[in-house]
Amino acid sequence: MPSSPVTTTTTKPSSQKTNSQAWYRPTLSPEHGVYIMLLVSFLSGAALAFSWTWSTTLAFICAFCGLQAEHPLVVQLKQRRSLKPRLLIWGGLYAGVAVAIALYLYWRQDNLLSPLLWIYLGAIAAFLIDAISVFRKEQKSVLNELITFAAVCLAAPLAYIATTGTFSTSALGLWLLNSLFFSSAIFTVKFRKHKQHPITPSLIYHTIASLLVIGLWAIGWLLPFTAIAFSLALLKLGIILLRKDWYCTTKIQFVAMLETGTASLFLLIAALSLLPVHLPG
């Protein structure tokens, strides 16, 4: 039954008003898993630093705003045939805050060759690669996702350097550990999208990643107990392969619980292995 003229007249202005005010609403990345990745990586870096300072807080705000800047700017690239003021305004605002804090932290280092410079260059390079992938419609490629995940995990050495003012091979090893752990989801989540997806790519990745983690432990970049945290990625893979039918058909909330649970345990093991028995007073 068609709607009455009165109903049509009252709803249309409301819709127009909502659209006209849309740019006021902040943009937030819908990728909730990335928040977990950022938080776990940053907290593990802070644990390696043994302390939390004002610079640590600023570094976290910088990393968070940098993450939030990526989403609206990438969406604008996807919709480049028409400008979206809301995306440009909030993307620019987030980027401005991130850059301002980044420059302040770099200035406080009082060293032109501060390790922070390499963190910033790595993040910028990852964003440019992601932007190029959007143009080529290859944003969901395995290579681009590996680069993106590694860029988010730069939060670990960022927290360490901002807090201590120094760099160490342990911070580099921790970044690689976080990157390898979280990148495992790139291969396991494909079972959700394609139920007949072969298990070979997942097995190859986890084998190579395990050997790399063992190598990082062997050369002293990771403590043995810290390296053991990666076994949670293998445990998660085992659960998925044993319960493949359930994993492919269950609600996304349960998949999120699995990912969040293993990430939380990963942080717990890594943090406990990095923190000293007695924190400095």
N, C-alpha and C positions, 0 to 999 in steps of 0.2 A: 504494500500500500504506500503510495507516495507521501512524502512528508508535507506538512502544511506550510504555506508561505511564511507564517509567523516563526516556525521553527528554523527555517532556512535563513531568515533575516537575523535572528538572534545569535546563531552559531558562527556565521561567516566573519563578522567583525572581530569576534574573540580569537579566531584562528589567525586573522591578519595581525592582531595585536601581539600574539605570541611570537609570530615570525619576526615582527619588527624589533622585538626585544631579545631575540635569540642570542645576539652577540654579547649580551651581558653575562650569560651563563658560562662559567669556566669549562674548558675542555679537559677531560681526564682520559687517560689511556684505558681502553676496555680490556687490555691484556693483563688480567689479574695475576697470572703466573709470573710476569715480569717483575711485579712488586715483590713477590717472594724472593725471586732471584737477586734483586737489588738489595733487599734487606739482609738476606743471609750472607751475601758476599761482603757487604759493608761491615756487618757485625763481626764476621770472622777476621777481617782486617783490623778492626778495633781491638779484638782479643789478642791478636799478634802484637799490637802496640802496647798492651798491658795497661792502657789508660784511656780516658775520655776527656777531652779538653774542649774549650770553646771552638778551636779550629776544627775539631772532629765534628761538632754540630754543624758548623758552616759547610764543611765538606759534604755532609749528608744532604743538606738543603740543596747544595750545588748539584749533586748527583740526581736527586729527585726532580729538580726543575729541568735538568738536562734530559731526563727520561720523558717528562711531560711535554717538552718542546718538540720532541721527535714526532709524536702522534699527530698533532694538527698540521704540522708542516708537510708530513708525508701524505696525509689525506688531501691537502691542498694540491700537492703534485699529482695525485690521482685524478683530481677534478680540475685540472689546470685550464680547462676551456672556460671556466667561469671563476672569478675571484670570490672567495668566501671571507668577508670581513672578520667573522668570529674566529675562524681558524688562524688568520694572519695576526689578529690582535693578541690572542692568547699564546700562540706559538712564539710571537715576538717577545711577549712579556716573560714567558718562562725562559726563553733563550737569554734575554737580557739579564735576568736575575742570576742564571747559571754562569754567564760570562763574567759578570761583575764580581761574584764570589770567587770564581776561578782566578781572576786577575789579582784579587786581594790576597788569596792564599799564596799565589806565586810571588807576589811582592814581599810577603812576610818571610819567604824562604831566603831572601837576600842572596840569591845565587842564580845567575843567568842560565846555568845548565842544571837547574833543579830537576829532579826526577819527575816533578809534577808536569813539566813541559812535555815529556814523553807520554804521560797519561792523557793530557789534553789533545796532543796530536793523534793519538790512537783513537780517541773518541770522535774527533773531527773526521778522520779518515773513514771510520765505520759509518758515520752518517752520510758521507758523500757516496760511499759504495751502496748504501741502502737506497739513496735517492736515484742513483743510476739504475739500480735493479727495479725500482718502481717504474721508470720510464720504459724499461725493457720488459716489464710485466714478469719479472723473475724474482719478485720479493720473497716468495715462498720456496725458493730453491734451497737445497740443503746447504750449499756454500754460503749463501747470504745469511741464512739463519745461524750458521756456525759463527760467522763474523759478528752478527748482532749480539748473540749470547756472550761471546768473548768480550765485546765492548761493555755490556752491562756489568759483567764480572770485574771490570776494571775498578769497580767500587771498592774492592778489597785492598789493592795497593794504594788507592786514593786515600782511604781511611788511615792506613798505616803511615804514609808519607806526611799527610796533613797533621797527624798527631805527633809524630816523632821528629819530623824534619829531615829524616834520612831514608835511605833505601837499602834493601837487603835481598839476597837471593831467596830468603824465606818468603818475602812478600811476593816475589815473582812466582815461586812455587805454589803459593796459596792461590794466586790468580789462575794459574793453569789448572789447579785442582778444581776450583769452582767452575771454571769453563768446561772442563771435561765432564764433571758431574751433571751440570744442568743441561749440557748439550745432548746428553743421553735421551732426554725427552723428545728431541727432534725425531729420533728414530722409532721410539716406542709409540708416540702418538699417531704415527701413520697407520697403525693397526686400527685405530678408530675410524679413519677416513676411508681406508680400503681394507675390508675384512680379509681379502685374499692376499694382502701384502706379504711378500716373502720375508722370512726371518733372517735371511743371509746378511743384508745390510746392517741390521741391529747387532748380529753376532760379530761381524767384522769390526764395527765401531767399538763395541765394548771390549773386544780383545785388544785392539790397538790402544784404547784408552787405559786399560789395565796395565799394559806393558809400559806406557808412558809414566803412569803413577809410580810403578815399581822403580822405573829409572830415576824419577825425581827423588824418591827415597834413597836410592843407592848413591846418588851424588850429594846427598845432604841438604837438598832444597826443601824436603819435607821430613817431619818427624815420623817415625813408624806408626804411631797411634793416629796421627793426622791423616796419613795415607790410607789407613784402614777405613776412614769415612767413605771413601769411594765405593767400598763393598756394598753400600746401600743401593747404589745404582744397579749393581749386579743382582741384588736381592729383588729390587723392583722389576727388573727384566724377567727374572725367574717367575715371579708371581703372575706377570702378564702372560707369559708363554704357557704356564700351567692352567691359567684361567682365561684363555684367549677368548672363548665364546662370551664369557661374562664381561670381559673388558671391552669387547667390541659393541655390546648392546646395552650396557648399564648406563644409568643417567650420568651426565657430565659432572654432577655434584660429587659422585663417588670417585670419579677419576681425579677431581680436584683435591679430594681428601687424601687420596693415595700420594699425589705429588706433594701436597703440603706436609703430610706426615713424614715422608722420607726426607724432605728438605729440612724440616725441623730437627730430625734426628741427626742429619748431616751436620747442621750447625752445632748441635749439642756436643757431638763427638769432637768436631774440629776445635770448638772453643775450649773444651776441657783439656784437650791435648796441648793447646797453645798457652793458656793462662798459667802463670806460676802458682805454686802451692799457696803462697801468701802474696796478695796484691800489695804493691807499694802504697804506703799511707800518704 
